[in-house]
């Protein structure tokens, strides 16, 4: 039986168009738009080229990604990090999100067949467990895990509700579904191998 998280070829083409580069080592579609398009891709913890990749849950939808980028530019991460130092209960929940992230990355790694990735053992994403350094990672985890697991990711999603919400499709015009699927990957994870 096919799991809705299983990436179909059309999903990978959509993600490539959303990102403007080829989809890379996608193991699951961890969250979908109400229309079915990918929102979050779960990436193997070791890329096919051998590079360790700690960012398991990767936002792909351009509208959501742009909205979260605006929050980052507004300095939201610094305020969240300050709250973590002042609020032990929030800090404990952030640490629980970190542990959940690690467990999910292990699950994704098993599903991908990548085995152990010692280079990133104990390292999650987004600054967890002690700070906030990437709202995209927290929001991606929140969407993949569901409400209540990553509280700062949930806050991030609530803060972008004017631009994006999980119950409203914003896909029309966000990327060109008829464009050629990108084939050239210029990301730093590819350039690193050619050094």
C-alpha positions in Angstrom: 0.0 0.0 0.0 1.4 3.4 -1.0 1.9 5.9 1.8 1.0 9.5 1.1 4.5 10.4 2.3 6.1 8.4 -0.4 7.6 10.8 -3.0 6.2 10.3 -6.5 8.1 11.4 -9.6 5.7 14.3 -10.0 6.4 15.4 -6.4 10.1 15.4 -7.1 9.6 17.5 -10.2 7.4 19.9 -8.3 10.0 20.2 -5.5 12.7 20.9 -8.1 10.6 23.6 -9.6 9.8 25.1 -6.2 13.5 25.2 -5.2 14.9 26.0 -8.6 17.3 23.1 -8.4 17.1 19.3 -8.6 15.4 17.6 -5.7 18.0 15.8 -3.7 17.8 12.6 -1.7 14.1 13.1 -0.8 12.9 10.2 1.3 9.4 11.4 2.2 7.0 14.3 1.6 6.5 15.1 5.3 3.8 17.7 4.7 1.6 18.6 1.8 -0.6 21.6 0.8 -4.3 21.0 1.0 -4.1 20.6 -2.8 -1.5 17.8 -2.5 1.6 19.7 -3.5 4.7 19.2 -1.4 5.3 21.7 1.5 8.1 19.9 3.3 10.6 17.3 2.0 12.3 14.9 4.4 15.9 14.5 3.2 18.3 11.6 3.9 20.8 12.4 6.6 23.6 11.5 4.3 23.3 12.8 0.7 23.9 10.5 -2.2 27.2 12.2 -2.8 28.4 11.3 0.7 27.9 14.7 2.5 26.2 14.6 5.9 23.0 16.6 5.9 21.5 17.5 9.3 18.4 19.4 7.9 16.0 16.5 7.7 12.8 18.6 7.2 13.2 21.1 4.3 10.6 23.7 3.4 10.0 23.6 -0.3 6.9 25.8 -0.9 8.0 29.2 -2.1 5.2 31.2 -0.5 5.8 29.6 2.9 9.6 29.8 2.5 9.5 33.5 1.7 7.1 34.3 4.6 9.5 32.6 7.0 12.4 34.4 5.5 10.7 37.7 6.2 10.4 36.7 9.9 14.1 35.8 10.0 15.0 39.2 8.5 12.8 40.9 11.1 15.0 39.4 13.9 12.5 36.9 15.2 15.2 34.4 15.9 17.1 36.6 18.4 13.9 37.2 20.4 13.1 33.5 20.5 16.6 32.7 21.7 16.3 35.3 24.5 13.0 33.7 25.5 14.7 30.3 25.7 17.2 31.7 28.2 14.5 33.4 30.3 11.8 30.7 30.3 12.9 27.2 31.5 9.6 25.6 30.5 10.0 26.9 26.9 13.6 25.7 26.9 12.5 22.3 28.0 10.0 22.0 25.2 12.6 23.2 22.7 14.9 20.4 24.0 12.1 17.9 23.6 11.7 19.1 20.0 15.4 18.5 19.5 15.1 15.0 20.7 12.1 14.3 18.5 14.0 15.7 15.5 16.9 13.4 16.2 14.5 10.4 16.5 12.8 11.3 13.2 16.1 11.8 11.4 17.1 8.3 12.6 13.8 7.0 11.2 14.3 8.8 7.9 17.9 7.5 7.7 16.7 3.9 8.3 14.1 4.3 5.6 16.7 5.8 3.2 19.2 3.1 4.1 21.9 5.6 4.9 22.9 4.0 8.2 24.6 5.9 11.0 25.9 9.4 10.2 28.4 10.0 13.0 29.4 13.5 11.7 26.0 14.8 12.7 25.2 12.6 15.7 23.4 14.6 18.4 23.0 17.7 16.1 19.5 18.5 15.0 18.7 21.7 13.1 17.5 25.2 13.5 19.7 25.9 16.5 18.1 23.3 18.7 18.4 22.5 21.6 19.8 25.8 23.0 19.0 28.6 20.5 17.1 29.5 17.4 19.1 30.0 14.2 16.8 28.8 11.4 13.1 29.3 11.4 12.7 27.3 8.2 14.0 24.2 10.0 11.7 24.7 12.9 8.7 25.4 10.7 9.5 22.3 8.6 9.7 20.1 11.7 6.5 21.6 13.0 4.6 20.8 9.8 6.1 17.3 9.6 5.5 16.4 13.3 2.1 18.2 13.8 1.1 20.8 16.4 2.6 20.7 19.8 5.9 19.0 19.1 8.0 22.0 18.0 6.5 24.9 19.9 8.7 27.6 18.3 8.0 26.0 14.9 4.3 26.3 15.7 4.8 29.9 16.6 6.6 30.5 13.3 3.7 29.1 11.4 1.2 31.2 13.3 3.3 34.3 12.7 3.1 33.8 8.9 -0.6 33.2 8.8 -1.3 36.4 6.9 0.7 34.9 4.0 0.3 31.1 4.4 -1.9 28.8 6.5 -2.2 25.0 6.3 -5.8 25.2 5.3 -5.4 27.4 2.3 -3.7 26.7 -1.0 -1.2 29.3 -2.2 0.3 27.3 -5.0 -1.1 29.2 -8.0 1.6 31.4 -9.3 4.1 30.3 -6.7 6.2 28.5 -9.3 5.7 27.6 -13.0 4.4 24.0 -13.1 5.1 23.9 -16.9 8.7 25.0 -16.7 11.5 22.6 -17.4 12.5 20.6 -14.3 15.9 22.1 -13.2 18.8 19.8 -13.7 21.8 21.8 -12.5 22.5 21.9 -8.8 24.5 24.9 -7.7 24.0 24.4 -3.9 27.0 24.5 -1.6 26.5 20.8 -0.9 27.5 20.0 -4.5 30.3 22.6 -4.7 31.8 21.2 -1.5 32.6 18.0 -3.2 34.5 19.7 -6.1 36.9 21.5 -3.8 
